[in-house]
Every structure is written in C-alpha cells, then in structure tokens.
Amino acid sequence: MTLPFRTASRGQPLVESVSRLPASASPALAMEFAPVEEWERTARELRRRDGAAFVDLFAGPSGADGSVALTLLLTRHDQRDWLALRDVLPPGATYPTLTGTFPAADWYEREAFEVAGLIPLGHPHLRALGHGSRHTAETLLADSPLAPASPGVVDYPLGPVRSGVVESGHYTLRSVGEEIIDVRLQLAWKHRGVEAMATGMDPAQLPLLAERISGTDAVAHGLACATGLEALAGLVPSPRAQQLRLIAAELERLHDHAAFGADVCQATGLAVAQAQYEIVRERLLRLGARLTGHRYLFGFVLPGGVAADLDDALLRDLVATVGEARRDLMALGALAAASGSHMDRLRTAGRLTLEAADDLALTGPVARATGLDTDARRDVPYGGYASIPVAVALGKGGDAAARAAVRHDESLVAADLILRAAGDVEPGPAAVEPRLGGLALRPDAVGLGWSEGSRGTEVHWIETDAASRVVRYRVRSASFACWQGFARSIPGGNILTDFPIIEQSFGLSYAGSDR
C-alpha cells in the first residue's frame, strides 16, 4: 500500500493526529512526518490504544546537505495496518532512544548509528553491532570481546569460519565450567550491500536481487519486494497469480521446515531421522524444480504475477508430492517426539519467555513457540491469504522443543494450504504485463511489501524520488529481528553442548540478517 507522507500539525499532540489519519483499504500504510522527540510518547500511547508493535527503525540519506531521514515502522494489530513516523535530522544528530518503550529498538538504533551516525541518547549499551563500524564516537564502545574474565571464567570464541557449510557468524561464549553465563554475538560477515545495490536499479529486476538476500527464503523476500513494487506501479495480480504465489510460498515453508527438522536431529545425534528429513526435503526441492525451473523457486515471483503458469499435469504432480510429504513429515514428527534422548536435549534448551518475545518484537516460529500469537498471513493478510483462513500454530515454553513443535505443526498447515489452493486454482492469466521491463513507479512515494516466510515476517520498504527512481530500499528480515532473541536465550541454565541445539532450533539465516 502506498500513501504520500503527511505532516502532523505542530500545534497538536501527534497521537491525536494519527487517530485522524484518512481511512484506506486494509491493510494500509499510514505515514507521518513528526518530530523525533515525540516518538516515544506517541509510540507508548499507540501501543496501549491500538496494540501497536515495533517492526523496524532505519536511517538513510535525505538530501545533498547530508541530512538523514530516520523512520520508525509499527504495525497496529487492532487496525490491521502499518504506521510509519519519519523525521529528518542533521548529520550526527542525537535523538531520545526508544528502547524504553520498545526494547527491540536496541539493535536497530545501533545499526542506524553505524550507517548514518545518529546517536540515540539514553541507549543502554551503544556499541558496534557488526564486526566493524564505519563511524566512531565517544558514545560508541569499542567493538571488542567481552570485558576481562575473572579467574575460572573462560571465553570460548566460535567462528566466523566454521566447519561444514554453516554461514559466517562469530560468537564469544563465556562459561564457568560447562554453564554459559554470557554471550557476544557478532554478525555482518555476510554483508553484501544489497540495499545500496538497489538504488537506481531497474525496478522490474529488484525482486531478483531480493531473492538473493537469503537463498532459502527466495520466495518470501521476492514476494515482499514484488508486492511493494506493485503498490508503487498500481499493478494488481490476478486471482490465479495470487494463488500460485501462495502455493510457492507454502512450498518454500514446507522444504525449509523439513531442513529444520534435519538440522535439529543432526544437533542431537539422531542421524537416521536426520537422513529421513533430508529425503523429504530433497523430494520437495525436486518438485520445485519441476514446477518453476529452480529447486529454490528463484525467479518465480515477479511484479505483476508469476513467471510461469502451472498446468493441470503440474498441479497433479504438486498435489501428489505434497500429500506424500505431509504423511512422511507427520510420521517423522511423531517418531522424533517419541525419542527420549532427542527430546531430553530439546526441553528447556534456549528458553525464551512470552514477555521477552513481545519486548524484542520477535517473529515467526521463534515468537510463536513462546505463545506470542502473531502471523502476518492472518494479521495483515496479503495476496492469496486475504481469501483463505490460516491456522496459526502456537507453542508454549519458548524452548527448543517448542520451536520444533511449532515448525512441525506449521509444516502440516503449509501442506494443507497447498492442497487446498491447488485443488481450486482460479482460471485466468498468471501475470499482468509488463513483467520484465517498463515498470513505471509512482514518484515521491513508498511501497511497503511484506510476507510471512518460514523464519517470520519479511518487510520491504521501497521509496522513490520525484523521477520515480528507487532511492531507498530497506529490508527488515525475520532473521535480523530474531537474532536478538537468540542472544537472550543463551545465558542462564544452558551448557556448552546445548549451544548447537539452540542455534539449530532458532534456524536463522546469517545472510538474511546481514543483507
């Protein structure tokens, strides 16, 4: 959804101005220019009044004078929409931290400092987020290991280069004996400058870049990007295209969750179950190749629809293969849950509370495993999900066992959604032209796109200038949102051998976070 920014009257409380925003079709994006000094009070009131939840905070250049635009993005659950607040600040400006109202803002404010030099006054521990920072200031602590350890306390460095095909990430685990008492997480080893590369890019090609943010989330990112562009271009995909996109998104969720099952079994030493999960996943990847020409469904979602239609023969193949995978995953889940050695390793490992998940604005299975009832497919429905009910799988306890249970249940729901959609695909075109060129975007506007991927809600912000060129591309990935929860789940009651189990149970993407 796109709307031009409107400026709140400086003579009235911002929250009153927000309450009088013009109504638009839900889900909608409402946007206001507003003084950053008012944000915390306004956000607190919106959280109380409308159930507003933190989604993103980011900074970027605003003009030739070096000024910086700071944007806060919220979702209002009670309104089923999105709200953005923006202010333009001079280089090196300070602003009141939002961590008091939204503890999740911690990492986002640190990233905004590293990217644009904006200093959040009152931030509890302003220090470099990644393995290097482009800005230095007295308020920024050195990007160094944990403070010197006391006798008997050991720091165990892990990464960034690790065995196997694990992506690059660095941890410092502090332990006393076997117990982990603190952890330092250091990301950005997979940073590729995706958002910067998007500036000035042909918008029709932008989803192809978005897919490469994280290869196992290609559809989720490509869909969020494409829908943002469609809002800017005034394109409305056909009902058939929306159904085919839903099928692709749920197929991606299905093979990602099968991979998760294999990874967790590998972490606990359940090798036979690991191999069986990998067989199911391989069958689903081969299905994806037959349907779209790519095992990971790259290039399938494009602005205006999808790149290729699915004929009756392919739909029958889809139904048969997904039905078989559903039966296999149901059986594997039951066998894994019946394994005492497997479940003993998962129970209590990496526990997160519902309150922590809410404070940190976590998303996806990690959030739902704590009992936090959130799912963009239902809460802010988009595309094909606007006309089909989605059963949201919830867990309790917030530990590795709960995360495994939620992903298992979500796998079955994903299969059911695919079978339902494939059995009743609307007739009509699968794409709206133009797909690969001549995509005209609205000038001076914002297109917001989102999708609920296998790791949670992916949010893409696409901003144009007066010449309709893309001048700001912001990706709030589900992995970036959830890494804060991972760091919170480690200290307290976990031992060193729990660490790989906790890491696999979160199932996050380093590349997806680093962008």
N, C-alpha and C positions, 0 to 999 in steps of 0.2 A: 504494500500500500504506500502511496506517495502523497505527501501534503507539503505545501510550502511552509517554511518557518514563519511563525507569527511572534510578535514581541509582546511580552506581558507589560501591562501598564505599570510604570514605576511607582505609581501612587496607590496601588492596591496590593494586598498580600498575594503572592504568587499562587498559593494553593487555591484561592478563590478564582483566579484567572483560569487555572487548569480545569476547575469544575465547570467552567462555562465554555470550554472548547467546543467548536461545532461538531455535531454528531456526524459520523460517517459509517459506512458499512463495516461491520465487524468481521474479521479482525482488522483493526486500523492502527495507523501510526499517527499519534498527535505529537507536535513538536513546538517548543517554545524557546526563544532567546530569553535568558533570565540571568541576573547577577549570581555568580557562583556562591556568594556569601549567603544566599537564601536557600541553597540547595538542601542542606542537611535538615533544616526545619521543615521545608516543603516535603522532602522525601519521608521524613518521620510521619507527617500527617497523612500523606498518601498511603503509606504502609498501613496506618491504622484505619483509614477510611475506605480505601479501595483494595486492600490486600496487595499493594504494590511490592514487587520483589526486584532485587538488583539483578541486572543482566550484564551490563558492560559499562566501562568508563574508558575513554580513549582520547588521545590528543593528536593533533596534526596541524600542519601549516595552514594559515588562514589568509595571508596576503604577502605582498612584496616587502612590507615593512618588518617581516619576521614575526608578526603576531601569531598566536597559537589558539586554535579552536579546541576547547575542552567540551566533551559531550558525555552526558550520563544517560544511559538507556535503562528503562524499567519496563517490566510487564505488569499490568494491572489485572490480576486474576478475576476480580469481581466484574471488571468491564470487558474482559476477554480482548484486550488490546495492548498496545505498546505506547510508551510515552518517552520522549527524548527531551532533555534540557540541555541547552548549549550556552556557553559564554565565550567571548573572545578576549584573550589575555595577552599582555605584552611578554616578550621573551624573558624567561627567568622569573616569572611572577610566582607569588605564593597564593594559596587558597586554603580554606579550612578543610581538613581531612574529613572524609565521610565514613571512616571506619567505626565511629561511634554508633551510627545508625545501621550501617551495612558493613559488618566485619569482612565480608567478601572483597570489599574495595581495596584491601591491603595490597594484593599483587598488582591490581590494575593501576593504582596510584604509583607504585614503584615502576611499573612499565612506562607510564606517562612521563615520569621523571627521566628515565633513561632515554626515551625517544625525543622528548621536547623540552626537558629541563624545568618543567613546572614542579614546584615544591609544595607538597601537602603539609601544612603546618599542623602539628599535633599527631602526625603519623607515629604509631607505636614503635616501629623499628625500620626506618627507612634505610635500606641497603640495596645493593645491586641484586637484581632478580636473576639475570642470566650469568654466564661465565665471564662476561665483560660488559662494561658500560661505556657509552660514548660521552657521558657527562660526568663531571666531578664537582663536588661541592662539600663544604664542611658538614652539611647535614647528612651526607651520604656516607655510611660506614664502608670501610674497605671490603672489597669482595674477597674475603679470606675464609679459612676454615673456622670452625667453632672456637670459642675462647679456650685458652690453655686448660688442659685437663688436670684434675687432681691426681695424686698417686692412686693407682688401682683402676683408673678410668682410661679406657683405650678408645682411640678414634680409628675407625676402620674405613678407609677410602674404597669406593667401588665405582669403577667407570672412569672416564666416559667410554673407553673401548672395553667391550666385554665379549665373552665367548658366544659362539653361535651367530645368529642373525639379529640379535637384540639391538635396537637402535641406541644411539648415543645419548646417555644421560649420566650425571655424576651425583653420587651420594656420599656424604660422610656420616657414618653411623657411629654414635658414641655409646659405648656399652660399659657396664660394670659386671664382670663375669659374662654370663650369657644374655643378661637383660639389656635391651636397648633403651637408653634413657633420653636420648635426643637424636635428632636427625637434621642434616642440612641437605636440601635438595637444590641442585643447580642444573638449570635447563639451558636452552638456546644453542646447544651444539648442532642442532638440525635446522637452524635459522637459514632461510633461503631468500628472504626479502620478497615474499610473494605479494604482499600488499603494495609494495613500491613498484614491482613489475607491472601491476595492473594499471597504474597511472598512464593514461593516454592510449591504452591498448584498445584494439578493435573490440567493442563490447560483445559482439557475437562470439568471439573466441574466449571471452573471460571464463565461462564455465569449464573450458578445457584446462585452464590454469587452476581453477578452484578444485577440480578433481585430484590434482596432484599435491594438494595440501597434505593429504593422508590417503594413501592408496586403498586401504581397506574401508575408507569412508567416501569413496568416489561419488556414489550416488547422493549421499547426504549433503556433501558440500556442493556438488554440481547442481542439485535441486534447489538449495537455498540461494545460490548465486543466480540461477536462471529465473527464479520467481521474482527476485529483486529487480532484475533487468526487465522482466515482463511488466512489472508495475511501472517502470520508467518509460517503457515503449508503448504501453497501452495494449499489450498482447494478452489474449485470453485463450489458453489452450483448450482444445475440445474436450468433452467428457471422456472420449476414448483415450486421448493422450494422458489425461489425469489418472485414469485407471491403470494404464501401462506404467506410468511413473510410480504409482503406489505399489504395483507388483515388483518393480525393480528395487524400490526402497526396502520392501519387506524381504525380498530375496537376499539383499545385502545384509540385512539384520540377521537373517537365518544363517548364512555362512559365517558371519562374524561371531555369532554366539556358539556355533559349532567349534570354531577355532578357540574360543574362550574355554569351552569345556575341555578341549585337548590340552590347553596350556595349564589349566588348574590341575588336571590329572597328572601332567608331567611334573608339576611342582611338588605333588605329594607322593610321587613314585608309583602311581597307578598306571603302569606302562601299557597294559592291554587295553584299558579303557581309553587312554590317550590315542592309541592307534585306531580304535573304532570310531572315535570322534573325527579323526583326521580323514577316515574313509568317507564319512558322511559329508564332510566339508568338501572334499575333492569332487564328489558327485555333484554337489551344488555349484561349484566353480565351473565344472564342465557344462552344466546346464546353462549357466550364464553365458558361456562362450557360444553355445548353440543359439541362444536367443538373441544376443546382441553383437557377437563377434569378438567379445573380450571377456576373459574369465572374471575380471573385477568390474565389469559393466561400464568401462570407460567409454565416453563419447555417446552414451545412450540418451542422456537428458540434455536437450538443447533449448535455447529460448524459443518459445512457441510450441513446444511439444517434445517429441522424441525423434531420434534419428532413423529408427526403423520400426515398421509395424510388425505385429506378431500375428501370423495367420492361424487358421484353425489347427493345423498339424502341430505348430509350435506350442499353442495353448494346451493341446492334449499332452504333449511331452512335459510341459510345465506341471500340469496337474498330477500326472503320474509320478514324476520325480519328487516333487514336493510332498505328495502324500506318503511316499516311501520314506523320505527323510523325516517326516513328522513321527511316523511309527518308530523309526530307529532311535530318534532323539528321546522320545518318551521312554523307551526301554532302557536306554543308556542312563538317563537321569535317575530312573528307579534303581538301577544297579549301583550307580555311584552313591546314591543316598543310603544304600544298604551296606556299604563298605565301612566298617568301623574305623579302620586305620585312616581312610580318606577323610571321613567326617570329623574325626578327632583332631586332625590337623587344621581343618577349616573353622571349627567352632571357636569363638572368642578371638580369632586372629584378626588384627586390624579393625577393631570395633570403632564405629562412629555412632554418635547419638543423633536422634532426630533434630535436636536443637542445634547441634554443630552443622548438620547438613543444611538446615534452614539459614543459619547465620552466614555460611560460606557460599550460599546460592549454588549448591551442587545440583547436578542434573543427571538424567539418565538412570541406568540401573544402580549406580552408586548411591544416588539420592533415594531412589525408591526402596532400596534394601533397608534403609533406616525407618521406613514408613512414611516418608515425605511424598505426598500424593501429587505428583507433577508429571505431565506428559504433554508436549506441545501438540501432538496429534489430536488430543481431546481439548486442551485448554485454549489454544489459539489455532483452531483447525484450518488447514490449508489444502488446496488441491483436492485430490480424491478423498481425503479424510473428512472433508466437510459433509459428506453424504453417507458415511459408513461408521458405525459405532466401534470404538476401540476399547477393548478390555485392558485396563492398566494393572499390571502385576505388581503387587506390593509385598515387601518383606517386613521383618521386624528383627531388631537386634543389631543391624548395621555391621555385622562381621562378614568374614569371607564366605561363610556358609550361606548367609542371607543373600549376598551378591550372586552366588552360584545359583541359588534357588530362583531368584528373580529372573536371571538370564534364561534359565531353563523354561520357566513359565512363559517368558516373552517369546521364546522360540516357537512354542506351540501356538501362541496368539498370531505370530507372524505367518506361520503356515496356514492358519485358518483364514487370515485376511487375503492371502494369495489365492487360496482355493475359491473363496467367495468372489473375489474380483475377477478371476479368470473364468469362472463359470457364467458370468453375466456381463461381458465386455460390450460397451455401447458401440453401435455402428458409427461410422463416420471417419474423418481424416485423423491421422495420428500426429499431424504437425500443422502449424499455421505458418505460412511464409511471411517474411523471409526468415530462414533458419541460419544461414551461414554468412550472410552479408547484408549490408544496407539497413542495419538495425538502428532506427532513429530514436534517441532518448530525449526525454523532456529536459529542458535547460533548468539550471539552478534548482534542482530537486534531489530528493533522496528516495531510493528504492530499498526497502527492507525485505529481505527474504530469510526464511528460516525452515528448518526441517528437524524432525526427531530422528537422529541416526542411532546406530547401535550403542554409541557411547553417551548419547544425550542430545540436547538441543544445539544445533549449529546455527549461528546467526550471522548473516552477511549484510553489511551496510555499504551501499553503492551511492556515491554522491557525484553530481555533475556540476559543471560550471555553466556560464552563460552561453558557451559554444557547444553545449551538450556533450562535452568530453568528460570522461571519468577522471575526477581529480582526487577522490578519496575512496579507498576500498578498505574496509575494516572487517576482519573475521574474528568473531568470538567463538572459538571452538569449544566443544564439550570437554575435550581433554584439558585445555587450559583452565576451564572452570573447576575441574575435579582434582587437579594436582594439589590444590590447597588442602583438600580433604585427605588425600593420600599422606601428605606430610603430617597432618594432625593425627592420623590413625596409628602411627608407628610407636611413639613413646608410650610407655606405661603398660607393663604386663606382657609385652612381646619379647621374644628372644631372637637371636641372630638367625636361627633356622626358620623362623616364621617369616622373615623378610621376603624371600622369593614367593611364598604363598600369597602374602598380602599384595605384592606387586602384580602378580598374575590375576588376582581376584579383582583388582581395580580395572585391569585390561585397558589402560590408557595408551594414547599414541604420543610419542615424543615429537615426531614431525608435525602432527596435528596441532600440538601446543605451540611449537616453536615458529611455525609458519615461515 
